[in-house]
């Protein structure tokens, strides 16, 4: 089941930064390039640059909140009588 379509520059796997397990699999319809940041490297980076780490987590919260709003809207549409 296709849950979302992402465009270039969009983020996947962001929940791993919160310590969660994978929530979904990702498949590409075309050739893509990805950057993987090992969680330990990310943790070390945020310890070394805490203000940048806070900004990343703020942006992550905004991203997840937006995705949650969209998911809630889809559930509302599917459950409307």
C-alpha positions in Angstrom: 0.0 0.0 0.0 1.4 3.4 -1.0 1.1 5.8 1.9 3.0 8.8 0.5 4.8 10.1 -2.5 8.0 12.0 -1.7 9.9 14.4 -4.0 13.6 15.2 -4.1 15.0 16.7 -1.0 12.4 15.1 1.3 13.3 13.1 4.4 12.7 9.4 5.2 13.8 7.5 8.3 13.5 10.5 10.5 11.8 8.6 13.3 15.1 6.7 13.9 16.5 9.9 15.3 14.0 9.6 18.1 15.1 6.0 18.8 12.0 4.4 17.2 12.2 1.4 15.0 11.4 1.6 11.3 7.7 2.5 10.8 7.5 1.6 7.1 9.5 0.4 4.1 10.5 2.8 1.3 10.4 1.9 -2.4 11.5 4.2 -5.2 9.8 4.4 -8.6 12.9 5.9 -10.2 16.6 6.0 -9.5 17.4 7.9 -6.3 20.4 9.0 -4.3 20.3 8.8 -0.6 22.5 9.9 2.3 22.5 7.7 5.4 23.6 9.2 8.7 24.4 6.5 11.2 22.6 7.3 14.5 25.9 7.3 16.5 27.4 9.8 14.1 24.3 12.0 14.5 24.5 11.7 18.3 28.1 12.7 18.3 27.3 15.7 16.0 24.6 16.9 18.3 26.8 16.7 21.3 29.5 18.6 19.6 27.1 21.2 18.1 24.2 21.4 20.6 22.5 24.5 19.1 22.5 22.9 15.6 21.2 19.7 17.2 18.3 21.6 18.8 17.4 23.2 15.5 17.5 19.8 13.7 15.1 18.4 16.4 12.9 21.4 16.1 12.7 21.0 12.4 12.0 17.2 12.9 9.2 18.0 15.2 7.6 20.4 12.7 8.0 17.7 9.9 6.4 15.0 12.0 3.6 17.3 13.1 2.8 18.2 9.5 2.8 14.5 8.5 0.5 13.7 11.4 -1.9 16.4 10.4 -2.0 15.0 6.8 -2.6 11.5 8.1 -5.4 12.6 10.4 -7.1 14.4 7.5 -6.9 11.2 5.4 -8.4 9.2 8.3 -11.2 11.8 8.7 -12.0 11.4 5.0 -12.0 7.7 5.1 -14.2 7.5 8.2 -16.7 10.2 7.1 -20.3 8.9 6.7 
